[in-house]
């Protein structure tokens, strides 16, 4: 058991020494997905978070736990504007897809 722990620590030390010797070299890890699809997923997640945050603030004002109505209204407007922007991006993407589909080869 002690031998396994020593081997593990030795391996970690070797890796750290290799990183210190060449700090600009990174070991290959799982590829990070990037691109338009990931951007859309991230944006949807942020918009969903804004919607939930606004809902929580409105609920807090309605139940009397918070008297800060202005923050709730600002959160609602921020969530609404983000959602409207998402709809516009979706509409543009659908129009672009329809235009591509109309192209003759």
PAZA-744280 format. One record per residue: residue in one letter; x, y, z of N, C-alpha, C in turn. Coordinates in steps of 0.1 Angstrom, whole numbers, plus 5000, padded with zeros to 4 digits. Each point is the difference from the previous one (the first is absolute). Layout:
BEGIN
aXYZXYZXYZ...
END
This chain:
BEGIN
x500849885000499250125000500950135000x501050005008500950115001500750024986x500449894994500750004987499150064990x498749985000499150064990499950155002x500050045012499950145003501350074996x501149945002501350054996500150014985x499549904993500150004985499150114995x498850025006499150104996500650145001x500650025012500750135002501250024991x500749904997501150014991499650034986x498949944996499550034987499550154999x499350045010499650145001501250104999x501149975007501150085001500750014986x500049884993500650004986499250084991x498750005001499150084992500250155002x500150035013500250145003501450054996x501049925001501350034995500050024985x499349924993499850024985499350124997x499050045007499350134998500950125003x500849995010500950115004501150014989x500449894994501150014990499550064987x498749984997499450054988498650055003x499950125005498750055004499050024989x500550014987499150034989499449874994x500549895004499649874995498949955009x498849974994498949955007499749864996x499749915009499749874996498650004994x499849914991498749994993499049955010x498950075001498949965009498849994991x498949975006498849994992499750134992x499749994987499850124993498850085005x500250135001499050095004499150034988x498849975001499150034989499850154998x500250054989499850144997499250014987x499650124997499350024988498650055002x499250014990498750065000499149925009x500049874999499149925009500350025014x501250005004500450025014499650145005x500250104991499650145003498550015003x499249934991498649995003499649945013x500649885003499749945012500450085012x501150075000500450095011499050125001x499650054989499150115000498649965006x499649884996498749955005500149985015x501149955005500249995014500050135008x500650104994500050135006498750065001x499249994989498750054999499149935010x500149875001499249935010500350045014x501350025003500450055013499450145003x500050094990499450135001498549995003x499349914993498649985002499749955014x500849905005499849955014500350115010x501050084998500450105009498950115001x499450044989499050095000498749955006x499749874998498949945006500149995015x501249975005500350005014499850135007x500550114993499950135005498650055001x499249974990498650035000499249935011x500349875001499449925011500450065014x501250045001500450065013499350135003x499850084990499250135002498649975003x499449904993498649975002499749945014x501049925005499849945013500450095011x500550114997500450105011501449985005x500849904995501349985005501050114995x499650074990500950104995499150124996x500550125003499350124997500650074988x501049944994500750064989499349974986x499050074998499249984988500850044987x500850105001500750054989501049904994x500749935009500949894996499249894993x498849975005499249894994499650054986x499650124998499650054987501250004990x501150045005501250014992500449854995x499949915010500349864996499049954990x498750035001499049964991500350064986x500350124999500350074987501349944994x501049975008501249944995499749864994x499249925007499749874996499150014987x499150104999499250014989500850054987x500950095002500850044989500949894995x500649925009500849894996499249904992x498849975005499149914993499750054986x499750134999499650064987501249994990x501250025006501249994991500249864996x499749905008500149864997499049974988x498850055001499049984990500550064987x500650115000500550074988501149924993x500949945009501149924994499449874994x499049945007499349884995499450044986x499350114999499350044988501050024989x501150065003501050024989500649864996x500249915009500649874996499049924992x498750015003499049934993499950064986x500050134999500050074986501249964992x501249995006501249964993499949864995x499449915009499949864996499049994988x498950075001499050004989500550054987x500950105001500650064988500949904994x500849935008500949904995499249884993x498949975006499249894995499450044986x499850124998499450054987501050014989x501349995004501050014990500049884991x500250034987500049884990501549974998x500249874999501349954997500349974986
END
